[in-house]
Amino acid sequence: DNQYADWLINKNATGKDAIRNIHTYFPNFMNLPLEELNVARMNHWQAALQKGGLKPSTINRIASSLISALSTAVDWEVISQHPLEKLKPVKAPDNAIVRYLSKEENKKLLKAMVNREARIRQDRLSANKWRKERGYPLYEVIPDTYYADHVQPMILMSLYTGLRRKELFHTRWQDISFEHKNIVVDSLHSKNSKTRHIPINTSCLKLLQQ
């Protein structure tokens, strides 16, 4: 209801996405008597979405929105028992091929980023020289301690941690523990719909502190 939606949106930055998932993917569940909401019904729901072409990870992520809502209902003593407590996530076929960069590819990528960084800085210097000669206001000087290319730290972060694109895009400062040197990936954004703790190495730590 609205009370849960307001609470979740204020509590979690991804609250709107979770509420949207519930309304979009569970419209037939809204007026369903609680005793009819069970694992068997959810299994049929999972099968229907799989047949419709959705990936297991996507189905599990959507399902987590409803599961979390029901967990909160238990905490708030609206219901006494979680009806989907024994629901198992949809398993992905074990035929995925993991693609890693070779040492040569990694070397080329790092070199390309260094060259791009240097080019952006040189372009800024050239632009300011041109503007100064004509009496125009100068662009802000890029400090040596900053990345001129905003894409570079994101790529480096992925290389250092193995974070997937969606996980990286949703990482916030409060998800990073400099004390324990790890990053907490919320289950709403992880591929398998489970919270992950990613260790931070020295290079990543230096990157984040820069």
C-alpha positions in Angstrom: 0.0 0.0 0.0 1.0 3.7 0.1 2.5 3.4 3.5 5.0 0.7 2.4 5.7 2.6 -0.8 6.4 5.9 1.0 8.6 4.1 3.6 10.6 2.2 1.0 11.2 5.2 -1.3 12.5 7.2 1.6 14.6 4.3 2.9 16.2 3.1 -0.3 17.4 4.9 -3.4 16.0 2.0 -5.5 12.7 2.0 -3.7 10.9 3.5 -6.7 12.2 0.7 -8.9 11.0 -2.0 -6.4 7.5 -0.4 -6.2 7.3 -0.2 -10.0 8.3 -3.9 -10.3 5.5 -4.9 -8.0 2.8 -2.9 -9.8 4.1 -3.9 -13.3 4.8 -7.6 -12.8 2.3 -8.6 -10.1 -1.0 -6.9 -11.0 -2.9 -10.1 -10.6 -1.5 -10.6 -7.0 -2.8 -7.2 -5.7 -6.3 -8.4 -4.6 -5.3 -12.0 -4.1 -6.2 -13.5 -0.7 -3.0 -14.1 1.3 -3.7 -17.8 1.6 -3.6 -18.1 -2.2 -0.3 -16.4 -2.5 2.1 -19.3 -2.3 5.2 -20.9 -3.8 3.2 -22.9 -6.3 1.6 -19.7 -7.7 5.0 -18.0 -7.8 6.5 -21.0 -9.6 3.9 -20.6 -12.4 4.7 -16.8 -12.5 8.4 -17.6 -12.8 7.8 -20.1 -15.6 5.6 -17.6 -17.5 8.3 -15.0 -17.4 10.9 -17.5 -18.5 8.7 -18.5 -21.4 8.4 -14.8 -22.3 12.1 -14.6 -22.7 13.2 -12.9 -19.5 16.6 -14.0 -18.0 16.6 -15.9 -14.7 18.6 -13.0 -13.1 15.9 -10.5 -14.2 13.1 -12.7 -12.9 14.9 -13.2 -9.6 15.5 -9.5 -9.3 11.8 -8.7 -9.9 10.7 -11.4 -7.5 12.9 -9.9 -4.8 10.8 -6.8 -4.8 7.7 -8.8 -3.8 9.7 -11.0 -1.4 11.1 -7.9 0.4 7.7 -6.4 0.7 6.3 -9.5 2.3 9.4 -9.6 4.7 8.5 -6.1 5.8 4.9 -7.1 6.3 6.1 -9.8 8.7 8.4 -7.3 10.5 5.4 -4.9 10.8 3.3 -7.8 12.1 0.8 -7.4 9.3 1.2 -11.1 8.5 2.5 -13.8 10.8 4.4 -15.9 8.3 6.2 -15.2 5.0 4.2 -17.1 2.3 7.2 -17.2 -0.1 9.8 -18.2 2.5 10.6 -21.4 0.7 10.6 -20.0 -2.9 13.7 -20.9 -4.8 15.3 -18.5 -7.3 15.2 -19.4 -11.0 18.5 -21.1 -11.9 20.4 -19.9 -14.9 21.7 -22.5 -17.3 25.2 -23.5 -16.5 26.6 -22.8 -20.0 27.7 -19.2 -19.7 31.1 -18.3 -21.0 33.1 -15.9 -18.9 35.2 -13.6 -21.0 38.3 -12.1 -19.4 40.7 -9.6 -20.9 44.0 -11.0 -21.9 47.2 -9.3 -20.5 47.7 -7.8 -23.9 44.1 -6.5 -24.1 44.4 -5.1 -20.6 47.6 -3.4 -21.5 46.1 -1.8 -24.7 43.0 -0.6 -22.7 45.1 1.1 -20.1 47.3 2.7 -22.7 44.3 3.9 -24.6 42.9 5.5 -21.4 46.2 7.2 -20.6 46.3 8.6 -24.2 42.7 9.8 -24.0 43.4 11.5 -20.6 46.4 13.3 -22.1 44.5 14.4 -25.2 41.6 15.8 -23.1 44.0 17.8 -21.0 45.9 19.1 -24.0 42.6 20.1 -25.7 41.7 22.1 -22.6 45.1 23.9 -22.6 44.8 24.6 -26.3 41.3 25.9 -25.9 42.3 28.2 -23.0 45.2 29.5 -25.0 42.9 30.4 -27.9 40.4 32.0 -25.6 43.1 34.0 -23.8 44.4 35.5 -27.0 40.9 36.7 -27.8 40.0 37.9 -24.4 37.4 35.3 -23.7 36.8 33.8 -20.2 39.0 30.7 -19.7 37.7 27.2 -19.0 38.4 25.8 -15.6 41.9 24.3 -15.3 41.8 20.5 -14.7 43.8 19.8 -11.5 46.4 17.1 -11.8 44.7 15.2 -8.9 41.4 14.9 -11.0 40.6 12.7 -13.9 39.9 14.7 -17.0 38.0 11.8 -18.5 35.1 10.8 -16.2 34.9 7.4 -17.9 38.4 6.3 -16.9 37.8 5.8 -13.2 34.7 3.8 -13.9 36.6 1.5 -16.2 39.4 1.2 -13.7 36.9 0.4 -10.9 35.4 -2.4 -13.0 38.9 -3.8 -13.7 39.9 -3.7 -10.0 36.7 -5.1 -8.6 34.9 -7.1 -11.3 31.7 -5.1 -10.7 29.2 -5.5 -13.5 27.9 -2.3 -15.2 24.6 -2.1 -13.4 26.3 -2.8 -10.0 28.9 -0.1 -10.8 26.3 2.5 -11.8 24.3 1.9 -8.6 27.3 2.0 -6.3 27.0 4.9 -3.8 29.6 6.2 -1.3 27.6 4.7 1.6 28.1 1.3 0.0 31.9 1.6 0.3 33.7 0.8 3.5 37.2 2.2 3.6 37.7 0.8 7.0 36.9 -2.8 6.0 38.1 -2.3 2.4 35.0 -3.6 0.7 32.0 -2.6 -1.4 28.5 -3.9 -0.7 26.5 -4.6 -3.7 22.7 -4.4 -3.0 20.7 -7.6 -3.9 18.5 -5.4 -6.1 21.4 -4.8 -8.5 23.4 -8.0 -8.3 23.1 -10.5 -11.1 21.9 -13.4 -8.8 19.7 -11.1 -6.6 22.0 -11.7 -3.6 24.0 -9.1 -1.7 27.7 -9.3 -2.5 30.7 -8.0 -0.6 33.5 -7.1 -3.0 37.0 -6.6 -1.6 38.9 -3.5 -2.5 42.6 -3.8 -3.4 45.2 -1.1 -2.9 44.9 0.2 -6.5 41.1 0.5 -6.1 41.4 2.2 -2.7 43.8 4.8 -4.1 41.4 5.4 -7.0 38.4 6.0 -4.7 40.4 8.3 -2.5 41.7 10.4 -5.4 
